[in-house]
Amino acid sequence: MDLFVPLQRALAEQSNHQPTPIQIKSIPPAIEGLGILGCAQTGTGKTAALALPILDYIGREQRPVPANQPVALVLAPTRELAIQIADSFCTYGKHMRFCQALVYGGVGQAEQIKALRRGVHVLIATPGRLLDLMDQGHVDFSDVEIFVLDEADRMLDMGFMPSLNRIVAELPRQRQSLFFSATLPLKIRELAAKLLFNPVSVTLSSKTTTVERIEQSVRFVRRESKLALLSELLSSDGVDRAIVFTRTKHGANRLANKLDRAGIRATAIHGNKTQNARQRALNAFRDNRVTVLVATDVAARGIDIDGVTHVINYDMPVDPESYVHRIGRTARAGANGIAVSFCTADEMGELRDIERLMGANLEIENAEVRPQSGGPERKKQVGPHETKRDRRSAALKSQSRNGTQHRFRRVNKKHELARANSRQFSTIA
């Protein structure tokens, strides 16, 4: 089945027409009205996979919408992701007649209420503000025919499960549900079982979808040397636009200020900032008014900006899954990217967890030790009987004594994406 003609026209105007695996596998059954359980990392084209079937249905039905009664409800865990989804609906539906409303906290609700009263086909919302409007009687879910839950695992991580249960309880039992998550732990599978009946399951390997075009490396460094190393890296050739991840909100602010004072244009984005401040930071980064965006994990999945050449983990993520989402900010829209992680001696556990998750080995490209008091550089010899853990331990001990950094490079293998032999259609990542 071909997409609604105005959608095809909008897609033809985009620079990238190659469908991604998640789109190839999920869009055709979603158009047929089937439920979808999709598991894939960020940056794989999930937004188009959920938006195109909804717009196709709206375009073909051409039904009027009464006040406060949306046809499709899309839930997202963060404001940034909700805005990104709304932008995608606008892009794909530019040649269609449809209305949408964007509902999230951190801003006044008056304009959002007005939009709902005018009648909308698609309501894109975060759970907190949606519950507020629901409790005030500004939203009626009785006409919802399509329900989308995006980034379900992140939704649970952020404590939205009670809110989600309340919202789902108000939805019609007869509906189509599209459920997308980057991971499928037990709680997510249990939630999917409640929301979906006999869905089409689409699962893409994280190792295939995230590292294919990303050159990953780990650099051992003393904690007090991190800033100097980061400044040197950001000032090197080829770093056009970089996202630097820190573990804490205060750490993000401090690092952005230090980089600014060092002459590197930077701004911070995290959960403590107001929505307007977060949007200003993203716009400044998108418009190249700053070249470095310092972020925490809460913002990782809401940053969808093409042209990010580097992702730098200034602090190693505590959760290995966060590593996958962080590096997924680069190598978007078919481009290549570079991900560099700074690892101190007390972060080796996090590094090993990431390695186990990715199922990839970290190889030592070189391990040069520079003496403190002059003299020629000497290279540390590693015996063939030593294990990989022995080599890393020896490198860290040498670094502690001599103040050097060591560079590990992840050897990436190119994975060839499976080509679908099902129906052909044009879409973008």
Secondary structure, 3 states (H helix, E strand, C coil): CCCCHHHHHHHHCCCCCCCCHHHHHHHHHHHCCCCEEEECCCCCCHHHHHHHHHHHHHHHHCCCCCCCCCCEEEECCCHHHHHHHHHHHHHHCCCCCCCEEEECCCCCCHHHHHHHHHCCCEEEECHHHHHHHHHCCCCCCCCCCEEEECCHHHHHHCCCHHHHHHHHHCCCCCCEEEEEECCCCHHHHHHHHHHCCCCEEEECCHHHHHHCCEEEEEEECCHHHHHHHHHHHHCCCCCCCEEEECCCHHHHHHHHHHHHHCCCCEEEECCCCCHHHHHHHHHHHHCCCCCEEEECHHHHHHCCCCCCCEEEECCCCCCHHHHHHHHCCCCCCCCCEEEEEEECHHHHHHHHHHHHHHCCCEEEEECEECCCCCCCCEECCCCCCCCHHHHHHHHHHHHHHHCCCEEEEECCCCCCCCCCCCCCCCCCC
